[in-house]
Amino acid sequence: MDLQSLGFDDWFDAHANTIVQPGHKLARVMTVDRGAFLVRDEYGESSAELTGKLLFTAESSADLPCVGDWVCLEHTSADLAIIHTVLPRKTFLRRKRPGKTVDFQMIAANIDVAFIVQSCHYDFNIRRLDRYLVVVNEGRIEPIIILTKTDLITPEELDGMIEKIRDVGITTRLLPISNTTGTGLAEFRDLLFPGKTYCLLGSSGVGKSTLINRLIGRDALDTKAVSETGEGVHTTARRQLLVLDNGAMLVDTPGMRELGLLGTSDGVDDSFSDIHDLSLNCRFSDCTHTRESGCAVIAAIEHGNLSEARYKSYLKLRKETEYYNLSYAEKRKKNKAFGRFIKSVKKHGKSGIE
């Protein structure tokens, strides 16, 4: 495959011209598994390692290569390469690192379309859908909602779920499918174009890996039968970029139990564009939309023009991202101050730090 078939376009070319050093090649990261990398260029795939400099200069793990990244590398043998640099990301998927650590965790990069997958049976949750949409919109990626396992519910129940999604103001394109009966799979295939990169996002067991296997026509990814209750079973353990027969590329990701929001202020505004547009008519420019007089958002709720459930979801997600944004900024400030202290100690020749 040439680089264009792997998704390399004029945007990446413009950035690569100022980064690529003589003797270095461009490749795309296909798999990341516990710090091991598999990359692909026009000559094929090879294993890759990071240079010590790249590891040392990275301010966080988010600066290191992730699935979908374009990297500059140097081949040391036929099947091993050394990654020197990560090209800027056109789009990205990231979340707050699970647990108490306030930092970014990369999911994938340079994605054109993200399929947000929810099961119609046990996984259906509009508030979780809001959260995924915020993350996808923040990364400047086009979202499409996929409702799987439609064979486990009645047509009337499916219509009710779609109506609930629309009633709260989510207008994102939506496609119901069944991996068991094949319903909707042809329409799904029509959404995949050569040279474009797609990603499947969703909780464990919603049918992401099974969907990929149906597209490929073979069991390329491990799957497990659903439990006796009809709930799916988690199987994917690593992120990988697969090239489909039609030339489209698809990232399968492990199911995420946590999807914390960090650095997603724009994503919240984009996902709740109806509330953002209302806020432009508020009396005060710094209106919090909670208790102020002259708040256009509260007025819309009182007049029945805005769902209270959607309003509460908006406040919850905005509060979360603002809290973690502040915590992250404080952490960076402390890290920079400590870095300046270390440099000062070295400059003045002190041998120890008390």
ZAGU-728059 format. One record per residue (C-alpha): residue number from 0; residue in three letters; chain; x, y, z. Coordinates in steps of 0.001 Angstrom, whole numbers, plus 524288, in hexadecimal, padded with zeros to 5 digits. Each point is the difference from the previous one (the first is absolute). Layout:
BEGIN
  seq  type  mol   east  north     up
  NUM   ALA    A      X      Y      Z
...
***
This chain:
BEGIN
  seq  type  mol   east  north     up
    0   MET    A  80000  80000  80000
    1   ASP    A  80489  80DD6  7FD40
    2   LEU    A  7FF3B  80A2F  80ABC
    3   GLN    A  7F3D7  80644  7FA1F
    4   SER    A  7F8D3  7F30F  8011F
    5   LEU    A  80394  7FFFE  80E71
    6   GLY    A  7F9B3  80D5F  801D1
    7   PHE    A  80B82  8090F  7FD6E
    8   ASP    A  7FB0E  80C83  7F9A4
    9   ASP    A  80429  80E14  7FD41
   10   TRP    A  7FDC5  803FC  80E3D
   11   PHE    A  809DE  7F61B  804F9
   12   ASP    A  80927  802BB  7F4B7
   13   ALA    A  8009F  80E6E  8039C
   14   HIS    A  803D0  7FCA3  80DF7
   15   ALA    A  8095A  7F522  7FC24
   16   ASN    A  807FD  80916  7F760
   17   THR    A  804EE  80757  80BF0
   18   ILE    A  801FE  7F40A  808A7
   19   VAL    A  8055F  7F484  7F850
   20   GLN    A  80EC7  7FF15  800D6
   21   PRO    A  808F8  7FA3B  7F57A
   22   GLY    A  7FFF2  7F138  800B5
   23   HIS    A  7F311  7FF6F  80728
   24   LYS    A  7F39A  7F9FA  7FA78
   25   LEU    A  7F198  80269  80281
   26   ALA    A  7F769  7F523  80527
   27   ARG    A  7F2EF  7FE61  806B7
   28   VAL    A  7FE3E  7F9A9  80D48
   29   MET    A  7F74A  7F416  7FE39
   30   THR    A  8008D  7F9B7  80D79
   31   VAL    A  803ED  8040C  80DBA
   32   ASP    A  800D9  7F544  80A04
   33   ARG    A  80667  802AE  80D3A
   34   GLY    A  80A40  80909  7FA5F
   35   ALA    A  802D2  7F7B0  7F3FC
   36   PHE    A  7FD08  805EB  7F2AC
   37   LEU    A  7FCC2  7FA79  7F2B6
   38   VAL    A  80173  809E7  7F4FB
   39   ARG    A  7FD01  7FF7C  7F17E
   40   ASP    A  80579  80742  7F45D
   41   GLU    A  7FF91  7FDB1  7F15D
   42   TYR    A  8095F  7F484  8016C
   43   GLY    A  7F896  7F880  80A6F
   44   GLU    A  7FF28  7FE7B  80EBE
   45   SER    A  80ACE  7FFAB  80A16
   46   SER    A  801B2  8009E  80EA2
   47   ALA    A  80487  80CE6  805A4
   48   GLU    A  805C7  805A7  80C69
   49   LEU    A  800EB  80DDD  8052C
   50   THR    A  80CB2  8078D  800D6
   51   GLY    A  8049F  8039E  80D8B
   52   LYS    A  7FF10  80E53  7FC3E
   53   LEU    A  7F19E  7FEC5  7FC5D
   54   LEU    A  7FD1A  7F952  80CE7
   55   PHE    A  807B9  80A1B  807B5
   56   THR    A  7FA3F  80C26  7F98C
   57   ALA    A  7F1D5  7FB78  80071
   58   GLU    A  7F8CD  807CD  80A58
   59   SER    A  7F5DD  7F533  8017A
   60   SER    A  7FC1D  7F31A  7F9D8
   61   ALA    A  7F6B4  80790  7F73A
   62   ASP    A  80BF4  80514  7F8AE
   63   LEU    A  80437  7F236  7FC74
   64   PRO    A  7FB18  7F8C9  7F3DA
   65   CYS    A  7F25D  7FA43  8002B
   66   VAL    A  7F843  7F831  7F608
   67   GLY    A  7FDC6  80803  7F3BA
   68   ASP    A  80B8C  80918  80210
   69   TRP    A  8098E  8033A  7F530
   70   VAL    A  80E1D  7FEE3  8046E
   71   CYS    A  80DA9  80277  7FADA
   72   LEU    A  80893  7F425  80192
   73   GLU    A  80CE0  7F9DF  7FC55
   74   HIS    A  8012D  7F1B0  7FC3D
   75   THR    A  80AE8  7F90B  80736
   76   SER    A  7FD0D  7F2EF  7F97F
   77   ALA    A  7F608  7FA06  7F6DE
   78   ASP    A  7F634  7FDD9  80AE8
   79   LEU    A  8037E  80A27  80A56
   80   ALA    A  7FF13  80EDA  80000
   81   ILE    A  802B1  80B0B  8098A
   82   ILE    A  7F5AD  80AA4  80179
   83   HIS    A  805E2  80D9F  80113
   84   THR    A  7F463  80939  7FEC9
   85   VAL    A  7F12A  80049  80029
   86   LEU    A  7F99D  808A5  7F5C4
   87   PRO    A  7F57D  809A9  8046D
   88   ARG    A  7F27B  7F9F5  80111
   89   LYS    A  7F53A  804B8  7F705
   90   THR    A  7F5AD  7F9FE  808D7
   91   PHE    A  800AB  7F869  80CA6
   92   LEU    A  7F894  7F7B7  809B5
   93   ARG    A  80423  8017B  80E04
   94   ARG    A  7FA4A  7FF42  80D97
   95   LYS    A  803ED  802E2  80DDD
   96   ARG    A  808AB  7F511  804CB
   97   PRO    A  7F7EF  7F68C  80847
   98   GLY    A  8010B  8016C  80EB2
   99   LYS    A  8048A  80BD0  807B4
  100   THR    A  80B0A  803FB  7F6D7
  101   VAL    A  7FCA2  80CAE  7F8F2
  102   ASP    A  80660  7FE27  7F2CA
  103   PHE    A  7FC62  7FC75  7F214
  104   GLN    A  7FFA3  7F23C  7FA98
  105   MET    A  8002C  7FEBE  7F145
  106   ILE    A  7F670  7F681  7F9C7
  107   ALA    A  80304  8021A  7F191
  108   ALA    A  80430  80AAF  7F6A8
  109   ASN    A  7FD03  804F3  7F269
  110   ILE    A  7F259  7FA40  7FF80
  111   ASP    A  7F646  804D5  7F5D9
  112   VAL    A  7F389  7FA12  8059D
  113   ALA    A  7FD42  7FA37  80D73
  114   PHE    A  7F51F  7F5F2  80112
  115   ILE    A  7FA50  800E3  80DBA
  116   VAL    A  7FAB0  7F265  8028B
  117   GLN    A  7F550  7FCFC  809D8
  118   SER    A  7F88F  7F36C  801B3
  119   CYS    A  7F130  800BF  7FF89
  120   HIS    A  7FF1B  7F5B8  80A83
  121   TYR    A  807D7  80319  80C4F
  122   ASP    A  8092B  80B0E  7FC5D
  123   PHE    A  7F66B  80A60  7FB4A
  124   ASN    A  8028D  80C79  807B7
  125   ILE    A  7FDA5  80DB0  7FACA
  126   ARG    A  80878  80696  80A5F
  127   ARG    A  80B80  7F75D  7FC19
  128   LEU    A  7FD13  80341  7F1D4
  129   ASP    A  80116  80E7B  80356
  130   ARG    A  80D53  7FD55  80601
  131   TYR    A  8050C  7F8F2  7F3E1
  132   LEU    A  7FB04  80ADC  7F735
  133   VAL    A  8075A  80A26  8080D
  134   VAL    A  80CC6  7F872  7FEAF
  135   VAL    A  7FE39  7FDF0  7F159
  136   ASN    A  7FC2D  80E1E  7FD42
  137   GLU    A  80B76  8050A  807F4
  138   GLY    A  80920  7F839  7F73F
  139   ARG    A  7F9F7  80613  7F3BB
  140   ILE    A  7FB07  7F2C9  7FB50
  141   GLU    A  7F306  7FD57  7F960
  142   PRO    A  7F754  7F77D  808D2
  143   ILE    A  7F641  7F5AC  7FB94
  144   ILE    A  7F7C4  7F84A  809BD
  145   ILE    A  7FED3  7F13E  7FE13
  146   LEU    A  7F577  7F88E  80773
  147   THR    A  80357  7F17B  8002B
  148   LYS    A  7F8BB  7F391  803CF
  149   THR    A  7F32D  804B4  7FA4C
  150   ASP    A  7FC0E  7F1A4  7FECD
  151   LEU    A  7FE99  7FF6C  80EDB
  152   ILE    A  7F50C  80A1E  80080
  153   THR    A  7F359  80292  7F8B9
  154   PRO    A  7FEDE  80A18  7F50B
  155   GLU    A  7F75D  80818  808FC
  156   GLU    A  80A62  7FFFA  80A9B
  157   LEU    A  80A47  80431  7F612
  158   ASP    A  7F76D  80B30  7FB62
  159   GLY    A  7FE6B  8041A  80E2E
  160   MET    A  80EB2  80057  80223
  161   ILE    A  80238  80833  7F3DF
  162   GLU    A  7F522  8092E  80435
  163   LYS    A  8065E  801AE  80D61
  164   ILE    A  80CD2  803B0  7F96A
  165   ARG    A  7F972  809FB  7F742
  166   ASP    A  7F76D  80574  80AD3
  167   VAL    A  80BCE  80453  807F9
  168   GLY    A  80564  80792  7F473
  169   ILE    A  80A20  7F684  7FAA7
  170   THR    A  7FF70  80160  7F135
  171   THR    A  80C03  7F7CC  7FCAF
  172   ARG    A  7FE6C  7F64C  7F4E2
  173   LEU    A  7FB65  7F2D6  8051C
  174   LEU    A  8000B  7F22A  7FAA1
  175   PRO    A  7F9C0  7F3F7  80672
  176   ILE    A  8066E  7F2F1  7FCBB
  177   SER    A  8002A  7F1BC  803FA
  178   ASN    A  80C42  7F7C4  7FEE1
  179   THR    A  7F771  7F3F4  80164
  180   THR    A  7F5F7  80271  7F549
  181   GLY    A  80857  80903  7F79B
  182   THR    A  7F604  80B01  80088
  183   GLY    A  80694  80CF8  7FD1F
  184   LEU    A  80D51  7FA46  7FC8E
  185   ALA    A  7FEEE  803B3  7F1A6
  186   GLU    A  7FCEF  80E07  803DB
  187   PHE    A  80B83  7FFCA  80964
  188   ARG    A  80946  7FB70  7F54C
  189   ASP    A  7FB60  80B33  7F764
  190   LEU    A  80531  80982  80A39
  191   LEU    A  80E03  7FB11  7FE84
  192   PHE    A  80888  8063A  7F585
  193   PRO    A  80DD2  7FC64  7FB74
  194   GLY    A  80AE6  807D0  8064F
  195   LYS    A  7F74A  804A4  80B28
  196   THR    A  801D8  7FC10  80E2C
  197   TYR    A  7F4D8  7FC08  808E8
  198   CYS    A  7FF2D  7FC60  80E50
  199   LEU    A  7F685  7F7E6  80802
  200   LEU    A  7FD51  80543  80DA2
  201   GLY    A  7F798  7F9DE  80A61
  202   SER    A  7FF0F  7F80B  80C51
  203   SER    A  8048B  7F1FF  80128
  204   GLY    A  7F792  7F5D6  7F96A
  205   VAL    A  7F7E6  808DC  7F72A
  206   GLY    A  80460  7F888  7F3E2
  207   LYS    A  80B29  80842  7FA95
  208   SER    A  8092D  7F4AD  7FD14
  209   THR    A  7F4EE  7F7B3  7FA8D
  210   LEU    A  7FC58  80B29  7F700
  211   ILE    A  80DF3  800D6  7FAEA
  212   ASN    A  80050  7F15D  7FDAA
  213   ARG    A  7F36B  8010D  7F834
  214   LEU    A  80618  80AB6  7F7B4
  215   ILE    A  80C69  7F83A  7FDAF
  216   GLY    A  7F8D5  7F340  7FD94
  217   ARG    A  80857  7F83D  8098C
  218   ASP    A  8033F  7FF65  80E79
  219   ALA    A  80B60  80979  7FFF4
  220   LEU    A  7FCC7  8043D  80DE8
  221   ASP    A  7FCE8  7F761  80B92
  222   THR    A  7F1F0  80070  80489
  223   LYS    A  7F7DF  7F8CA  80A12
  224   ALA    A  7F1D0  7FC2F  7FFA8
  225   VAL    A  7F6D6  808AF  807C2
  226   SER    A  7FCA3  7FBC3  80DB9
  227   GLU    A  7F35F  7F936  8036D
  228   THR    A  7F9EE  80D4A  802B7
  229   GLY    A  80370  804DE  7F277
  230   GLU    A  80A6C  80931  8052D
  231   GLY    A  80CBD  80032  7F863
  232   VAL    A  80D2E  7FB67  80504
  233   HIS    A  80C59  80855  7FF39
  234   THR    A  80AA9  7FA78  7F736
  235   THR    A  8082D  80AC7  7F995
  236   ALA    A  80C73  80279  807B3
  237   ARG    A  807A2  80937  7F727
  238   ARG    A  7FE00  80ACB  7F623
  239   GLN    A  802D2  7FCB4  7F1E4
  240   LEU    A  7FDC2  805E1  7F2A2
  241   LEU    A  7FAD3  7F657  7F5F8
  242   VAL    A  7FFE5  801EA  7F145
  243   LEU    A  7F367  7FAE4  7FA00
  244   ASP    A  7FED9  7F9DC  7F288
  245   ASN    A  7FA42  80C79  7FA2E
  246   GLY    A  80B85  80833  804EB
  247   ALA    A  7F913  8062E  80B8C
  248   MET    A  806DF  7FF56  80D42
  249   LEU    A  7F949  7FCC7  80CB8
  250   VAL    A  804CE  80117  80E07
  251   ASP    A  7FAC7  7F67C  80A0F
  252   THR    A  801A6  80479  80E00
  253   PRO    A  7FE3B  7F949  80D1E
  254   GLY    A  7F317  802C6  806AC
  255   MET    A  800FB  80B93  8093B
  256   ARG    A  7FA43  7FF64  80D9A
  257   GLU    A  80404  80E13  8029C
  258   LEU    A  7FF34  80B65  7F698
  259   GLY    A  80479  80B89  8080F
  260   LEU    A  7FFE2  80D7F  7F9D2
  261   LEU    A  80C37  8085B  7FF96
  262   GLY    A  8026F  80B2B  7F68B
  263   THR    A  7F275  7FEA6  7FA07
  264   SER    A  7FA18  80D93  80198
  265   ASP    A  7FE58  801B9  7F152
  266   GLY    A  7FAD0  7F232  7FEDE
  267   VAL    A  7F554  802F8  809EC
  268   ASP    A  7FBF9  80C26  7F86F
  269   ASP    A  7FFE2  7F883  7F328
  270   SER    A  7F85E  7F48A  80588
  271   PHE    A  7F62D  80901  80676
  272   SER    A  7FF9C  80A0D  7F529
  273   ASP    A  7F195  802AF  802C7
  274   ILE    A  80341  80435  80DE6
  275   HIS    A  80BFA  80785  7FB5B
  276   ASP    A  7F7A3  80786  7F640
  277   LEU    A  7F605  80318  80A9D
  278   SER    A  80ACA  804E9  808F4
  279   LEU    A  8036F  80AAD  7F643
  280   ASN    A  7F332  8069D  803CD
  281   CYS    A  80290  7FFB0  80EA9
  282   ARG    A  80038  80D2E  806F8
  283   PHE    A  80D99  7FDA0  8056B
  284   SER    A  80B6A  7FB62  7F7AB
  285   ASP    A  8053E  7F7DB  80B59
  286   CYS    A  7F2CC  7F9D0  80306
  287   THR    A  80132  7F2A1  8066E
  288   HIS    A  7F213  7FC50  7FBFD
  289   THR    A  7FCA8  7FBF0  80DC8
  290   ARG    A  7F99D  80B4F  80754
  291   GLU    A  8024F  80CDB  7F8DE
  292   SER    A  7F4A2  808A6  7FBEC
  293   GLY    A  7FF17  801F9  7F16B
  294   CYS    A  8059B  7F26B  7FD0D
  295   ALA    A  7FB25  7FBBE  7F2AB
  296   VAL    A  80314  7F1B4  802E8
  297   ILE    A  7F788  7FF92  80C3E
  298   ALA    A  7F546  8074E  7F8AE
  299   ALA    A  80041  7F5BA  7F543
  300   ILE    A  7FDD5  7F551  80A1C
  301   GLU    A  7F4BA  80776  80638
  302   HIS    A  7F985  801B5  7F2B5
  303   GLY    A  801C9  7F1B4  7FC64
  304   ASN    A  809C9  802D5  7F528
  305   LEU    A  80B39  7F8B7  80688
  306   SER    A  7FFEC  7F2B0  80683
  307   GLU    A  8034D  800AF  80E75
  308   ALA    A  8072A  7F2F5  7FED2
  309   ARG    A  808A7  80592  7F544
  310   TYR    A  8024A  80C4C  8080F
  311   LYS    A  80453  7F7E4  80BCC
  312   SER    A  8091E  7F7DB  7F795
  313   TYR    A  805F2  80C7B  7FA84
  314   LEU    A  80270  8059B  80D94
  315   LYS    A  805F5  7F344  804E3
  316   LEU    A  8096F  7FE8E  7F490
  317   ARG    A  803BF  80E57  7FFF8
  318   LYS    A  802A9  7FFC0  80EA6
  319   GLU    A  8084B  7F3C3  7FEA4
  320   THR    A  80869  8051C  7F4FA
  321   GLU    A  801E5  80D39  806B3
  322   TYR    A  80433  7F951  80CA4
  323   TYR    A  809F8  7F730  7F965
  324   ASN    A  804B7  80AF6  7F716
  325   LEU    A  80340  80806  80C15
  326   SER    A  8069A  7F46D  8069C
  327   TYR    A  807F8  7FD41  7F3B8
  328   ALA    A  80445  80E42  7FEE6
  329   GLU    A  8046A  7FFF6  80E35
  330   LYS    A  80775  7F359  7FDD3
  331   ARG    A  806FE  8058E  7F416
  332   LYS    A  80352  80C52  80784
  333   LYS    A  8061D  7F815  80B01
  334   ASN    A  80785  7F76F  7F66C
  335   LYS    A  80584  80BD5  7F8F2
  336   ALA    A  803D9  8066E  80CD1
  337   PHE    A  806F2  7F3A1  80455
  338   GLY    A  806CA  7FF1A  7F2C5
  339   ARG    A  80516  80DE6  8015E
  340   PHE    A  804E9  7FCBE  80DA6
  341   ILE    A  80783  7F429  7FB05
  342   LYS    A  80637  80830  7F52A
  343   SER    A  803CC  80A4C  809E1
  344   VAL    A  8066F  7F5DE  808B5
  345   LYS    A  807BE  7FA7D  7F4A5
  346   LYS    A  803E9  80D79  7FB44
  347   HIS    A  805BE  803BB  80D17
  348   GLY    A  806E9  7F30E  801AE
  349   LYS    A  7F8E4  7FB28  80C17
  350   SER    A  80206  7F1B5  80254
  351   GLY    A  7F356  7FC99  806F1
  352   ILE    A  7F203  803DE  80207
  353   GLU    A  7FA6A  80107  80D9E
***
